[in-house]
Amino acid sequence: MKVKFLYNQENEDLFAVFPTEIVKSIFGKFKSCYSRIGQHSLCSDEYINESREVEPEYYFPLLNELKQIGYDNLEVI
C-alpha cells in the first residue's frame, strides 16, 4: 500500500495519506489519511496540496505506529 507523509503548517498536523485509497461520499472524493494523534480520517486534495512533504526522520515515529497497528506492507512514496 502506498503512503506519503505530509505536514500541514497551518494546523500543525503531521499525517500519512494513502493516495490510492479513494473514498467517495456525498461531499465528494477524499483520500484516506492517518493522523499522528492515532486517528483515521479523510483528506481533501486541497488539504493535501497545501501541505508539504517531510523528511524520514520527522515521520519515522508515525510510520512505526502504522506498522504496529497492522500496516506492514507500506511503500513510502
N, C-alpha and C positions, 0 to 999 in steps of 0.2 A: 504494500500500500504506500503510495506516495504521500510525503508530508513536507511542508515548508514551515519554517519558524519565522515569525514576524513580531515586530514591536510597534504598537501604536502610541506615539508620543503623547498625544492629547489625553488619552485615557490611562497612560502608564500601564499598558496592557501587553504582556508577553503571551503569545498564543501560537498554537500549531493549527495550520489549516491543511485540510485534506482536499486538494484541488480536484480530484476525480470523484469525490463523494458529493454529488449534487442532490439537494433536497428541494422538491417543488412544494409550494404552499399557495394559499390564496393570495399571498402578498408578493409572490414572485419566486425566483430561483435563488437558492443560497448554497453556500459551501459548508460542509461540516467542519467544526473547529473544536479545539480543546484549550481551555484557559489554564494558566498557571495556578488558579485557585481550585483546580480539580473539578472542572465542570465542562460538560459537553454543551455546545451551543451551535448556533448558525451564524454565519458571517456573510454580509453582502459583499459584492465585488467592490463597491465604493469603499467600504471599511478596509478591505484588503489592500486596495490601491493606495490608500492614504497611510498605510503602514510601511515600515522598512524592514528589510532582511537583517538578521542578526548573525553574529559570528558563533561558531560552535561552542566556545567556552561560555557564552551567555545563555544558550538554550539547552546545554547539556543536562542540567537537572530536570527540565521538563521532558526531554527525550527519555531519560531514565524512568521518570514517573509513568510515561506512556507504556514503556516496556513492562513495568511492574504490574500494570492493570491488564496486560494481555496483548498489547500491540507489539508482537515480536517479529513482524515481517516488514518493518518500516524502511522505506527508501527515501532518504533526505535529498530533496532537490533544491 
